[in-house]
Amino acid sequence: MGIAELNQENAVHTTVILATSADGKIADYQRSPARFPSAQDRAHLEAAIAPVDAVIFGAGTLRAYGTSVVIHAPELICQRQQRGQSEQPLQIVCSRSGKLSQGWRFFRQPFERGLVTTPTGKAAWGDRAGFRHIWTLSSAHSWAEWLTQLQTAGYTRLALLGGGNLVAQWLAADLVDELKLTVCPLLVGGKTSPPPVDGQGWWAADAPRLRLIDCRAIADEVFLHYQVQWPLHPLQN
């Protein structure tokens, strides 16, 4: 079941939010934490996640930073409270292995946490504290089924922050509605520098299409907002 079917029940809406270099890289060739987005992009990211119920990201992203995004702007927190939301979205990390360090600052940040893992990963995490929710997936193709569980739990507006393999899996499953992309003014290069969408890829004729909703430039950065659409013919991975 894809996102279109879920949305027939007024269900889950997913926005991918990423920042890339001008040559389409989200980190350098050593996959170091990306520090190139500006203060404007940080404010853009906070504003983008402020309406959502949950923020989702891969374990590689968490390992790179050791933290996740916290909303600091008082007006955004106030807006969440007025909508009946918690001050911060639920932060959900996706980890097959479940091997995550409780020493990371992520586990001390002021938000509730969730874990999506495999049965093996859940056993590896064990009964340690740190997560309000732990969900298990039988395979990488179970994302749509998991979204129905999120819907039942009341999490219907989602922000997906990477990494590239996770974004590719959700796109392939037709689970992404929108893309908010910041293009940063630098060139990273490198064959091993990761792109915003990784995985096996698509034939050009079958690739997801983007319809531009908004485009803004602040200083040397460009902020792009797209709606994700698919060609009419079948997907081929």
KEKE-151142 format. One line per 3 residues: number of its first residue (from 1); their letters; for each residue x, y, z of N, C-alpha, C. Coordinates in pm, 1 decimal. Each point is the difference from the previous one (the first is absolute). Example, Ala and Ser with C-alpha at 12.3 -4.5 7.8 and 13.67 -1.06 7.14 Angstrom:
<pts>
1> as> 1319.0:-569.0:780.0:-89.0:119.0:0.0:90.0:120.0:0.0  -35.0:105.0:-72.0:82.0:119.0:6.0:-77.0:109.0:73.0
</pts>
This chain:
<pts>
1> mgi> 84.7:-119.0:0.0:-84.7:119.0:0.0:87.9:123.5:0.0  -18.5:88.8:-98.2:79.9:120.2:-11.6:-62.4:116.2:73.9  69.5:114.3:-5.6:-46.3:117.3:73.6:-131.8:51.5:-54.3
4> ael> -25.8:-18.4:-130.8:-126.2:46.8:-56.6:-117.9:-71.9:63.9  15.2:-131.2:20.9:-106.8:-77.0:63.2:-17.2:39.8:145.6  112.0:21.4:69.7:-9.1:41.7:138.8:-68.5:135.1:11.3
7> nqe> 30.3:91.6:-92.3:-57.2:133.1:6.7:-148.9:0.7:-29.4  -51.7:-106.9:-61.0:-143.4:-9.2:-18.2:-70.2:-1.3:135.0  68.8:-40.3:103.1:-54.8:-0.4:135.0:50.6:120.8:78.6
10> nav> 44.3:103.4:-71.4:53.6:120.0:64.8:113.2:-38.0:95.0  91.6:-79.8:-50.9:101.1:-59.0:86.7:134.1:71.6:-10.8  101.9:-72.8:-34.3:137.0:47.1:16.0:43.5:91.8:-113.9
13> htt> 69.3:105.6:35.1:59.1:92.8:-97.4:148.2:13.7:34.3  86.9:-30.1:-96.6:144.7:-3.0:25.6:71.9:103.7:-84.8  84.3:79.2:65.1:85.6:97.7:-67.8:145.4:-37.1:23.9
16> vil> 76.2:-17.6:-106.5:144.4:-19.7:11.0:65.7:137.2:6.6  87.2:20.0:97.8:66.9:128.6:19.1:151.1:-25.2:-0.8  70.5:61.1:-95.7:142.6:-25.0:-17.4:72.5:128.1:-38.5
19> ats> 129.8:2.6:26.3:88.1:106.3:-49.0:113.9:-65.8:-77.4  30.8:52.2:-117.3:106.1:-56.0:-82.5:94.9:109.7:-45.0  118.7:-43.2:-39.8:91.8:91.2:-67.4:-54.2:27.9:-140.1
22> adg> 59.0:96.6:-69.2:-47.7:34.4:-134.3:18.0:-115.1:-98.0  92.9:-93.5:30.6:17.5:-117.0:-86.6:-69.8:-123.5:56.5  -97.9:20.6:87.2:-87.8:-108.5:41.4:59.3:-99.0:97.3
25> kia> 73.6:47.0:100.5:57.5:-87.3:102.1:-49.7:44.1:137.6  -28.1:-98.1:85.9:-46.4:33.3:134.3:111.2:-11.7:104.7  118.1:-44.3:-43.2:117.0:-7.2:87.1:122.8:-11.5:-89.1
28> dyq> 119.2:12.1:58.8:121.3:-8.9:-79.8:39.4:-145.5:-25.1  114.6:-20.8:-66.7:37.4:-135.6:-41.5:31.3:-91.3:117.9  26.1:57.9:118.6:21.5:-81.1:119.5:-129.7:-17.8:79.8
31> rsp> -109.6:49.8:-56.1:-131.6:-4.8:64.6:2.0:66.0:137.4  73.6:108.8:8.2:3.6:78.1:123.5:-134.2:70.7:18.4  -36.3:34.8:123.5:-124.4:74.2:20.3:-0.9:127.7:-83.1
34> arf> -109.7:24.0:-69.7:-10.0:117.2:-86.6:-19.7:125.0:84.8  96.1:90.1:-6.9:-9.0:124.8:75.5:-17.6:120.3:-91.8  -27.4:-25.3:-129.3:-3.6:112.8:-91.8:-129.9:78.1:-3.1
37> psa> -115.0:-52.6:42.3:-119.5:85.7:2.5:17.1:117.6:96.6  -63.6:110.6:-31.1:16.1:124.1:74.9:-101.4:11.2:113.7  8.9:112.6:71.9:-99.3:28.3:104.0:-138.4:15.1:-61.4
40> qdr> -6.7:53.8:-123.4:-130.0:11.3:-66.9:-60.4:-137.7:-25.6  85.9:-95.4:-39.2:-51.9:-134.1:-24.8:-42.8:-65.9:130.1  71.0:27.6:106.6:-40.6:-54.4:130.0:-139.3:50.7:38.2
43> ahl> -23.4:129.0:-20.9:-131.3:57.0:28.8:-106.1:-60.2:-92.5  38.0:-21.6:-126.6:-89.9:-63.1:-97.0:-36.3:-141.7:44.4  97.8:-74.2:50.5:-24.1:-136.9:45.4:-93.5:-1.4:120.3
46> eaa> 23.1:88.9:96.7:-88.6:6.5:115.9:-143.3:30.3:-41.9  -15.6:96.4:-91.2:-134.0:36.7:-45.9:-65.9:-115.9:-75.0  80.6:-78.5:-73.0:-54.3:-110.9:-78.3:-46.2:-114.9:88.8
49> iap> 69.7:-24.0:111.2:-40.5:-110.9:86.4:-101.1:43.3:106.1  -19.1:130.3:17.2:-89.9:47.2:104.9:-142.9:-54.3:-13.2  -54.9:-16.5:-122.1:-138.1:-50.9:-8.1:-13.1:-151.0:17.3
52> vda> 110.1:-75.4:-4.0:-11.8:-145.0:-11.6:-18.4:-66.4:136.2  -47.7:-122.7:-5.8:-16.4:-80.7:121.3:125.4:-80.3:32.5  75.7:-36.5:-104.0:118.4:-83.1:21.4:106.0:31.1:-105.1
55> vif> 124.7:-5.0:43.4:117.8:15.6:-86.4:67.8:-136.0:-9.7  33.5:-41.6:-121.7:54.2:-133.9:-24.7:134.2:11.6:-69.8  96.5:-83.9:39.8:132.4:3.7:-61.2:67.6:-134.7:21.9
58> gag> 101.5:-26.3:-81.5:72.6:-125.0:9.8:105.8:1.2:108.6  44.0:-119.3:36.9:101.2:-12.9:105.1:132.3:63.9:-42.4  32.5:-2.8:-130.4:122.9:62.2:-45.7:0.3:149.3:24.6
61> tlr> -114.7:62.7:-19.6:-12.6:143.8:28.7:20.4:26.2:148.2  -58.7:-83.2:84.6:16.1:17.9:144.2:144.5:-23.8:41.8  64.6:-102.8:-56.5:138.8:-26.5:36.7:92.6:114.8:-41.4
64> ayg> -32.7:66.0:-110.9:83.9:109.9:-47.7:-5.2:120.3:93.6  -116.6:27.2:55.6:-17.9:121.5:80.6:-11.5:-27.5:149.7  -56.7:-113.9:36.0:-23.6:-28.6:141.3:-117.5:75.8:58.6
67> tsv> -67.9:80.7:-83.0:-112.0:82.5:45.4:-107.3:1.1:-108.3  -113.8:61.5:32.1:-100.6:28.0:-100.8:-44.3:145.2:14.4  -94.1:41.0:-83.3:-40.6:139.7:-7.4:-97.9:33.0:112.3
70> vih> 28.8:107.3:72.4:-88.8:50.2:104.0:-55.5:134.5:-45.7  -129.2:20.1:18.1:-61.0:129.6:-30.3:29.9:95.5:114.7  66.5:112.1:-32.3:34.4:98.3:102.1:-88.4:124.6:-5.5
73> ape> -50.1:34.8:-118.2:-74.1:125.3:-16.1:-126.6:-0.7:85.3  -13.8:94.5:93.6:-117.3:0.3:89.3:-132.3:6.6:-75.3  -3.9:74.3:-112.8:-126.0:12.4:-71.9:-42.2:-132.4:-62.8
76> lic> 99.0:-80.2:-43.6:-32.9:-130.9:-57.3:-49.7:-96.2:107.3  63.6:4.0:116.7:-44.8:-83.3:112.7:-141.0:39.8:41.8  -26.4:131.1:3.8:-132.5:48.9:37.9:-105.1:-47.6:-99.7
79> qrq> 32.7:3.6:-129.4:-93.1:-47.3:-101.9:-31.2:-148.2:18.3  101.5:-79.3:34.0:-23.2:-142.1:24.1:-94.1:-19.2:118.7  22.7:73.1:105.6:-84.9:-13.3:118.3:-144.2:40.3:-31.4
82> qrg> -17.1:104.0:-80.7:-134.9:44.2:-36.4:-72.4:-105.2:-83.8  76.3:-79.9:-75.1:-60.1:-107.2:-79.6:-22.2:-127.2:82.4  38.2:2.6:125.7:-15.3:-117.2:85.7:111.7:-100.5:-14.6
85> qse> 113.5:41.3:-61.2:115.0:-88.9:-15.5:96.1:17.8:117.2  88.5:-96.9:17.4:108.1:14.6:97.2:96.6:108.3:-48.1  85.5:49.5:88.1:92.3:106.7:-39.1:95.5:-44.1:-110.6
88> qpl> 36.5:-126.5:-0.7:92.1:-53.0:-99.8:-62.9:-121.9:-67.8  27.2:-19.7:-129.8:-48.8:-122.8:-64.7:69.0:-123.6:57.0  -68.4:-112.7:-9.4:63.1:-128.1:29.4:116.4:-20.2:-97.1
91> qiv> 113.2:-46.4:50.4:119.2:-22.5:-82.8:18.9:-150.8:-16.7  -8.1:-47.4:-124.8:3.8:-143.3:-28.0:125.5:-35.0:-79.1  82.7:-86.7:55.4:120.6:-46.1:-68.9:-26.4:-139.6:-56.6
94> csr> 46.9:-22.8:-121.9:-16.8:-129.3:-67.4:133.7:-73.3:0.6  6.6:-112.3:67.4:125.1:-73.8:13.9:-26.9:-149.9:-7.7  52.8:-64.9:-103.4:-17.4:-145.7:-11.0:66.0:-72.5:116.2
97> sgk> 118.9:47.0:39.4:77.5:-72.8:100.2:-45.1:28.2:142.7  -60.0:119.0:22.8:-35.9:38.3:136.1:120.1:33.8:86.1  117.5:10.5:-61.4:122.9:28.3:75.1:22.8:150.7:4.2
100> lsq> -54.9:61.9:101.6:4.9:144.5:17.8:55.4:30.3:138.2  81.5:104.0:9.3:65.6:32.8:126.0:-86.9:91.5:85.3  -26.8:-42.2:121.2:-74.9:85.8:91.8:82.2:119.0:46.7
103> gwr> 128.4:3.0:-33.5:84.0:114.2:33.8:-17.5:117.4:-93.3  -66.8:-18.4:-113.2:-23.2:111.1:-92.3:-91.6:104.2:64.4  24.7:126.5:-33.6:-81.9:109.1:54.6:-145.9:-12.9:-42.3
106> ffr> -22.5:-70.2:-109.8:-135.8:-26.8:-47.6:-90.3:-50.9:112.3  54.1:-84.4:87.6:-80.4:-59.0:106.3:-20.0:94.5:118.2  61.2:118.7:-6.3:-20.9:100.0:104.7:-74.0:122.8:-52.1
109> qpf> -28.6:1.6:-128.9:-70.6:114.4:-56.2:-147.9:-1.0:41.6  -63.9:120.5:-0.7:-135.1:13.1:59.9:-113.3:-40.7:-93.4  -0.4:-124.8:-41.2:-110.7:-51.4:-80.3:-15.8:-148.6:27.4
112> erg> -115.7:-52.1:-39.0:-20.9:-144.1:10.1:59.2:-67.2:-122.1  39.2:-127.0:15.6:72.0:-72.2:-104.0:-73.0:-129.2:-37.0  17.7:-39.7:-125.3:-50.9:-127.5:-47.3:107.5:-71.9:-78.8
115> lvt> -10.0:-131.8:-9.2:95.5:-82.8:-72.7:-75.3:-92.3:-94.7  42.4:-0.2:-125.8:-48.6:-98.0:-97.3:115.6:-94.1:-29.8  -20.1:-128.5:19.8:109.8:-94.4:-12.5:-54.6:-135.4:-47.5
118> tpt> 87.9:-97.6:-1.7:-36.3:-137.4:-32.6:-18.3:-78.4:130.3  -55.9:-120.4:-6.6:-5.3:-81.4:122.4:137.8:-19.3:62.8  102.6:-17.5:-84.5:137.2:-14.0:52.1:45.3:128.1:67.0
121> gka> -31.3:114.5:-62.7:37.7:128.7:58.2:-70.7:27.5:130.8  -126.4:-40.1:8.7:-72.5:18.9:125.3:63.0:-82.5:111.3  43.6:-121.2:-32.4:66.6:-84.1:99.6:133.2:60.8:41.9
124> awg> 70.9:61.6:-97.2:129.1:62.5:31.2:-18.0:119.3:93.0  -107.7:77.4:-21.5:-24.7:113.4:89.1:-43.7:-49.0:138.1  -74.7:-106.9:1.5:-40.2:-58.9:127.6:-100.9:84.7:74.7
127> dra> 9.3:0.1:131.7:-95.9:72.1:82.8:55.2:132.2:49.9  102.4:52.4:-68.3:54.4:128.9:40.7:-101.5:111.4:-21.9  8.0:104.0:83.4:-88.6:115.1:-14.1:47.3:87.3:-116.3
130> gfr> -84.6:94.8:-40.6:40.3:96.2:-102.1:-105.0:22.8:-106.3  -85.0:-100.4:-26.1:-99.4:12.4:-105.2:-140.6:-17.7:56.2  -89.1:92.8:-37.7:-140.0:-15.5:38.0:-64.9:-110.1:-82.3
133> hiw> 37.2:-6.8:-129.4:-55.8:-100.6:-89.6:114.4:-79.6:-63.2  -19.7:-129.2:-14.4:90.1:-83.7:-79.8:-87.6:-81.9:-94.6  23.1:20.6:-130.6:-73.1:-73.5:-102.1:96.7:-95.3:-70.4
136> tls> -47.9:-115.0:-40.2:82.6:-94.1:-75.7:-57.2:-18.6:-139.7  89.8:-1.4:-98.7:-35.8:-25.7:-138.7:60.6:-132.4:-41.8  -75.4:-78.3:-73.6:50.3:-128.9:-45.6:94.6:14.9:-117.9
139> sah> -13.9:108.7:-77.4:86.3:22.2:-115.0:0.5:147.5:-34.6  89.6:38.8:-92.1:7.9:139.6:-44.1:-120.1:39.4:-84.0  -86.0:-96.0:-32.5:-116.9:28.3:-82.2:-125.8:15.5:84.1
142> swa> 16.0:13.8:132.1:-115.4:5.2:90.1:-34.5:141.7:43.9  56.2:101.3:-65.1:-20.1:137.2:46.2:-147.1:40.5:-3.6  -71.3:-35.6:-106.4:-140.2:39.6:-10.0:-82.4:-60.0:113.4
145> ewl> 29.6:-125.4:36.2:-70.4:-63.0:111.9:29.9:73.6:130.0  125.9:42.7:14.2:36.9:73.0:121.5:-73.9:133.2:8.2  -18.7:65.6:-114.7:-69.8:128.2:1.3:-143.2:-13.6:50.1
148> tql> -61.9:-113.6:-24.0:-134.1:-20.5:54.3:4.2:-7.7:152.9  110.3:-53.3:53.3:16.6:-2.6:145.3:19.2:141.2:54.4  77.1:81.6:-72.4:18.2:139.7:41.4:-132.7:74.2:-1.9
151> qta> -77.4:-23.8:-103.8:-130.1:63.7:-11.3:-86.5:-35.1:121.1  -0.4:-126.4:36.5:-79.2:-44.7:115.3:46.0:68.2:128.2  132.4:23.8:9.5:55.8:64.7:119.1:-15.1:151.9:-3.3
154> gyt> -54.4:54.0:-109.9:-25.4:143.3:-7.5:109.2:82.2:-65.1  97.6:-64.9:-62.5:108.2:71.7:-68.3:-28.2:-2.9:-150.2  -48.6:110.7:-53.3:-43.3:1.3:-139.7:78.3:96.6:-87.9
157> rla> 69.8:95.7:58.8:83.7:91.9:-78.0:145.2:-28.3:35.2  77.0:-42.0:-100.6:135.6:-48.3:22.9:101.7:81.7:-78.1  120.7:11.7:56.8:114.4:58.4:-69.2:109.3:-105.0:-5.3
160> llg> 49.4:-28.3:-119.5:106.5:-98.1:-19.6:128.5:75.1:-33.3  104.0:-17.4:82.7:122.8:78.9:-12.9:118.0:-78.5:-55.7  -22.8:-116.3:-58.7:111.5:-78.2:-55.0:33.8:-118.0:88.4
163> ggn> 106.6:-72.5:-39.0:88.1:21.3:-112.3:-53.9:-47.5:-134.6  93.1:-1.3:-96.2:-36.9:-24.5:-137.1:-66.2:-133.1:-26.6  44.7:-106.1:66.3:-62.6:-131.8:-20.9:-142.6:-3.0:52.6
166> lva> -21.5:62.7:113.6:-134.2:3.2:58.1:-94.3:81.0:-89.1  46.9:113.6:-48.4:-81.6:81.0:-90.0:-34.3:-79.5:-125.9  98.3:-73.5:-54.7:-23.9:-80.1:-120.7:-105.2:-107.6:25.3
169> qwl> 5.9:-65.8:116.6:-98.2:-103.8:32.1:-140.8:58.5:7.7  -13.9:117.2:61.6:-132.6:60.4:13.5:-51.6:49.8:-134.0  87.9:52.8:-83.3:-42.2:41.7:-133.5:-45.7:-121.0:-81.2
172> aad> 77.7:-108.2:6.4:-34.8:-120.0:-75.7:-133.6:-58.0:44.0  -34.8:19.6:126.3:-127.8:-49.5:52.4:-113.0:101.1:-17.3  29.2:112.8:-67.1:-100.4:105.0:-23.4:-54.5:54.2:131.6
175> lvd> 91.6:32.3:92.3:-37.9:46.6:132.8:43.6:143.0:27.3  42.0:71.7:-103.6:46.9:138.3:17.2:-93.7:92.8:-76.6  -49.3:102.3:68.7:-89.8:97.2:-61.7:73.4:124.5:-48.9
178> elk> 95.4:47.3:79.7:66.0:126.2:-31.3:149.7:-9.9:26.6  74.7:88.2:-63.7:144.4:11.1:21.5:33.5:146.2:22.8  67.9:28.4:111.1:53.4:132.9:27.0:152.0:-10.8:-2.7
181> ltv> 60.2:64.7:-98.3:142.7:-16.2:-27.1:70.2:135.0:5.8  103.3:7.8:84.0:84.5:118.8:4.4:126.1:-26.8:-80.2  28.8:85.4:-97.9:121.8:-11.3:-79.5:101.2:99.5:56.3
184> cpl> 109.3:-53.3:53.7:100.9:81.8:67.7:113.4:36.1:-96.3  61.4:118.1:16.2:95.3:51.9:-98.0:142.1:-53.3:16.7  16.6:-129.3:-25.1:134.7:-58.4:-2.4:-3.6:-124.8:-86.0
187> lvg> 120.5:-41.6:-43.8:16.6:-121.5:-79.4:82.3:-98.6:80.1  -54.2:-120.6:20.9:65.9:-99.8:84.6:79.2:-100.1:-83.6  -60.3:-50.5:-108.9:68.9:-97.5:-84.4:20.5:-132.8:70.3
190> gkt> 70.9:-90.5:-67.2:33.9:-129.2:59.8:-96.5:-109.3:-37.4  54.9:-114.3:-45.9:-84.0:-112.0:-40.2:-73.5:-61.8:117.9  59.4:9.8:119.2:-61.5:-62.5:116.8:-85.6:97.1:81.3
193> spp> -10.0:124.5:-43.0:-84.6:96.5:71.1:-146.0:-37.6:-21.3  -77.8:-14.8:106.1:-136.3:-52.4:-15.0:-97.2:101.8:-58.9  -91.7:-46.9:-83.7:-102.9:86.6:-56.4:-123.6:2.2:89.9
196> pvd> -93.0:90.5:-23.6:-122.0:3.8:81.9:-90.3:-120.8:-20.3  3.3:-59.2:-119.6:-76.1:-122.4:-28.0:97.9:-104.7:-50.7  10.7:-110.7:72.1:97.3:-103.9:-34.2:-76.1:-122.3:-50.8
199> gqg> 43.8:-117.6:35.7:-68.7:-121.5:-40.7:30.3:-38.4:-143.3  -84.1:-84.9:-55.9:21.7:-53.9:-133.5:-30.1:101.2:-109.3  -95.2:87.9:24.2:-36.4:100.1:-99.2:-106.8:-47.0:-96.4
202> wwa> -35.7:86.9:-94.1:-104.5:-26.1:-97.9:49.8:32.1:-140.5  -63.3:-62.9:-99.5:15.8:48.8:-135.4:-56.2:142.1:-4.0  60.4:84.8:-82.5:-43.5:139.9:-5.2:-148.5:12.0:-31.7
205> ada> -50.9:-86.6:-89.5:-140.7:8.0:-38.4:-93.9:-36.8:113.6  50.3:-76.3:97.8:-84.1:-49.1:108.3:25.4:72.0:132.1  88.5:97.6:-0.5:39.3:66.8:124.1:-112.6:87.8:53.5
208> prl> -6.8:16.6:132.1:-99.3:92.5:55.8:24.1:141.1:-51.3  -107.6:69.4:-30.2:6.3:136.2:-50.4:-29.9:98.6:112.2  48.9:122.2:-15.5:-18.6:103.3:100.2:-71.2:120.0:-62.3
211> rli> -104.9:46.0:66.8:-68.5:122.4:-43.3:35.3:111.4:96.6  57.8:107.2:-52.4:47.3:109.4:84.0:-117.5:75.2:61.1  -0.8:8.8:133.0:-101.8:73.6:72.6:49.6:138.8:36.3
214> dcr> 127.9:8.6:40.5:54.2:127.6:44.5:151.5:-1.4:-16.9  56.1:117.2:-23.7:144.8:15.8:-13.4:38.8:134.5:59.0  93.0:-2.5:95.9:46.8:123.4:63.3:152.4:-1.9:7.5
217> aia> 58.9:116.7:-17.6:144.8:15.8:17.1:25.2:94.5:116.2  83.7:-43.3:93.0:43.1:85.1:111.1:152.2:-0.3:-1.0  57.7:118.1:-22.4:144.5:10.7:-19.5:39.6:-94.2:-113.2
220> dev> 87.9:-96.6:26.0:46.6:-88.9:-106.2:-65.3:-137.2:3.4  -98.5:-20.2:86.6:-69.8:-127.0:8.2:-132.7:7.1:-74.0  -42.1:-114.4:-54.0:-128.5:-9.0:-68.5:-85.3:-104.4:72.2
223> flh> -124.4:38.2:31.2:-92.0:-87.1:71.4:-109.9:-42.6:-97.1  -4.6:-129.3:-29.9:-92.3:-55.4:-98.0:-104.9:-85.5:69.9  -123.3:12.4:-44.4:-110.1:-77.7:56.2:-72.7:-66.7:-116.2
226> yqv> -2.2:-133.2:0.7:-57.6:-77.1:-109.5:-111.8:-90.4:50.7  -94.8:-27.1:-88.3:-92.5:-110.0:19.4:52.6:-119.4:-78.7  -2.8:-119.7:60.9:51.1:-120.3:-65.4:-112.3:-64.1:-80.8
229> qwp> 30.7:-31.2:-125.5:-96.3:-64.6:-88.3:69.1:-115.5:-69.9  -79.6:-95.3:-51.5:54.8:-114.5:-69.3:-46.6:0.3:-143.7  82.9:-53.2:-94.3:-48.3:-17.4:-137.2:-119.3:-95.8:-4.0
232> lhp> -72.9:2.6:-110.1:-117.9:-84.2:-13.2:33.2:-145.4:-23.1  121.2:-29.5:-56.2:34.2:-137.8:-27.7:64.5:-65.1:122.9  9.5:-132.7:3.5:42.6:-70.4:122.0:143.0:33.6:41.4
235> lqn> 22.9:-8.1:132.2:133.6:20.7:55.7:88.1:-119.6:-28.8  125.0:26.2:-36.9:98.8:-106.0:-17.3:125.3:37.4:77.7  33.7:-76.0:100.6:121.8:23.2:78.1:112.8:-83.5:-52.7
</pts>
